[in-house]
Amino acid sequence: MDTPRALTPTEEDLWRAFARILNVLPRVIDVELQTRANITAPEYTALSSLGDARPDGLRINELAARVGLSASRVSRLADGLVRRGEVDRHQDPDDARGYRLTITDAGLARIEAAWPHQVDSVRRNVLDHVDEADYEVLTRTLRKIVD
């Protein structure tokens, strides 16, 4: 392997700021959602994704890709949501070996109740710190990184 080119001071500043966001922001939003709405950030994201996928729902691997978690983590998360009656698990009509997850009315009610708290947290912790003129460029850049 060739010796990597060292980061410039500007690149190092960018990386350290980005790394801090990766470490701090998910925890901050998760704590706020748990405290204010009794829902974890992964639960909120999973239920929201399933709400967007109505009426067909999603397979575990599809939900995992949408929420950015491993399939095994999403499977455990789904088990809890199924136990609480917020998600139904059905045999996939296109693949008898797999299952599809669909959101229930109870799951919809839970994300509707949490939605104002999630929006408030995202605004205070993220959007209020970014100039609206930069939204498109930042969105495009972040998508390039994760896609």
C-alpha positions as CSV (number, residue, x, y, z in Angstrom):
1,M,0.0,0.0,0.0
2,D,1.3,3.4,-0.9
3,T,1.8,5.9,1.9
4,P,-1.4,8.0,2.2
5,R,-1.2,11.7,1.6
6,A,-1.5,13.5,5.0
7,L,-4.6,15.5,5.7
8,T,-4.2,19.3,5.3
9,P,-5.1,21.3,8.4
10,T,-8.4,22.3,6.7
11,E,-9.1,18.6,5.9
12,E,-8.2,17.6,9.5
13,D,-10.6,20.2,10.9
14,L,-13.4,19.0,8.6
15,W,-12.8,15.3,9.5
16,R,-12.7,16.0,13.3
17,A,-15.9,18.1,13.1
18,F,-17.6,15.3,11.1
19,A,-16.3,12.6,13.5
20,R,-17.7,14.6,16.4
21,I,-21.1,14.8,14.8
22,L,-21.0,11.1,14.1
23,N,-20.3,10.4,17.8
24,V,-22.5,13.1,19.5
25,L,-25.5,13.9,17.4
26,P,-27.2,10.4,17.3
27,R,-26.9,10.1,21.1
28,V,-28.3,13.6,21.7
29,I,-31.3,13.1,19.4
30,D,-31.9,9.6,20.9
31,V,-31.8,10.9,24.5
32,E,-34.2,13.7,23.6
33,L,-36.6,11.4,21.9
34,Q,-36.5,8.9,24.8
35,T,-37.0,11.6,27.4
36,R,-39.7,13.6,25.6
37,A,-41.5,11.0,23.6
38,N,-40.6,7.6,25.1
39,I,-39.2,6.3,21.8
40,T,-35.6,5.6,20.7
41,A,-34.2,7.2,17.5
42,P,-33.9,3.8,15.8
43,E,-37.5,2.9,16.7
44,Y,-38.6,6.3,15.3
45,T,-36.6,5.9,12.1
46,A,-37.8,2.3,11.6
47,L,-41.4,3.1,12.2
48,S,-41.2,6.2,9.9
49,S,-39.6,4.1,7.1
50,L,-42.3,1.5,7.5
51,G,-45.0,4.2,7.4
52,D,-43.5,5.5,4.2
53,A,-43.6,2.0,2.7
54,R,-47.3,1.4,3.2
55,P,-49.1,-0.7,2.4
56,D,-46.6,-3.3,1.3
57,G,-44.0,-2.8,4.0
58,L,-40.4,-3.8,3.8
59,R,-38.2,-6.9,4.2
60,I,-35.6,-6.7,7.1
61,N,-32.7,-6.1,4.7
62,E,-34.7,-3.3,3.0
63,L,-35.5,-1.6,6.3
64,A,-31.8,-2.1,7.4
65,A,-30.6,-0.3,4.3
66,R,-33.1,2.6,4.9
67,V,-32.2,3.1,8.6
68,G,-28.5,2.4,8.3
69,L,-28.3,-0.4,10.8
70,S,-27.3,-4.1,10.3
71,A,-30.0,-6.6,9.4
72,S,-29.4,-8.4,12.7
73,R,-29.9,-5.1,14.7
74,V,-33.0,-4.3,12.7
75,S,-34.3,-7.9,13.3
76,R,-34.0,-7.4,17.1
77,L,-35.6,-3.9,16.8
78,A,-38.5,-5.4,14.8
79,D,-39.0,-8.1,17.4
80,G,-39.7,-5.4,20.1
81,L,-42.0,-3.5,17.7
82,V,-43.9,-6.6,16.9
83,R,-44.3,-7.5,20.6
84,R,-45.7,-4.0,21.3
85,G,-48.2,-4.4,18.4
86,E,-46.6,-1.5,16.4
87,V,-45.4,-3.7,13.5
88,D,-46.8,-6.8,11.9
89,R,-44.6,-9.5,10.5
90,H,-46.0,-11.4,7.4
91,Q,-44.7,-14.1,5.2
92,D,-43.3,-12.4,2.0
93,P,-45.6,-13.4,-0.9
94,D,-42.7,-13.2,-3.3
95,D,-40.3,-15.3,-1.2
96,A,-41.6,-17.9,1.2
97,R,-38.2,-17.9,3.1
98,G,-38.6,-14.2,4.0
99,Y,-40.9,-11.9,5.9
100,R,-42.2,-8.4,5.4
101,L,-42.8,-5.9,8.1
102,T,-45.7,-3.5,8.0
103,I,-46.6,-0.7,10.4
104,T,-49.8,-1.0,12.4
105,D,-52.2,1.7,13.5
106,A,-50.5,1.6,16.9
107,G,-47.1,2.1,15.2
108,L,-48.5,5.1,13.2
109,A,-49.9,6.6,16.4
110,R,-46.6,6.2,18.2
111,I,-44.6,8.1,15.5
112,E,-47.4,10.7,15.1
113,A,-47.1,11.4,18.9
114,A,-43.3,11.5,18.7
115,W,-43.1,13.6,15.4
116,P,-43.2,17.1,17.0
117,H,-40.4,16.1,19.4
118,Q,-38.3,14.6,16.6
119,V,-38.8,17.7,14.4
120,D,-37.9,20.0,17.2
121,S,-34.8,18.1,18.1
122,V,-33.6,18.0,14.4
123,R,-34.2,21.7,14.1
124,R,-32.4,22.7,17.3
125,N,-29.5,20.3,16.9
126,V,-29.0,20.4,13.1
127,L,-31.0,22.7,10.9
128,D,-30.7,25.9,13.1
129,H,-26.9,25.6,12.6
130,V,-26.9,25.4,8.8
131,D,-27.7,28.2,6.4
132,E,-30.7,27.4,4.3
133,A,-28.7,28.3,1.2
134,D,-26.4,25.4,2.0
135,Y,-29.0,22.7,2.4
136,E,-28.8,21.3,-1.1
137,V,-25.0,21.2,-1.3
138,L,-24.8,19.6,2.2
139,T,-27.5,17.1,1.3
140,R,-25.8,16.2,-1.9
141,T,-22.4,15.9,-0.2
142,L,-23.7,13.7,2.6
143,R,-25.4,11.4,0.2
144,K,-22.2,11.0,-1.8
145,I,-20.5,9.9,1.4
146,V,-23.1,7.2,2.4
147,D,-24.2,6.0,-1.1
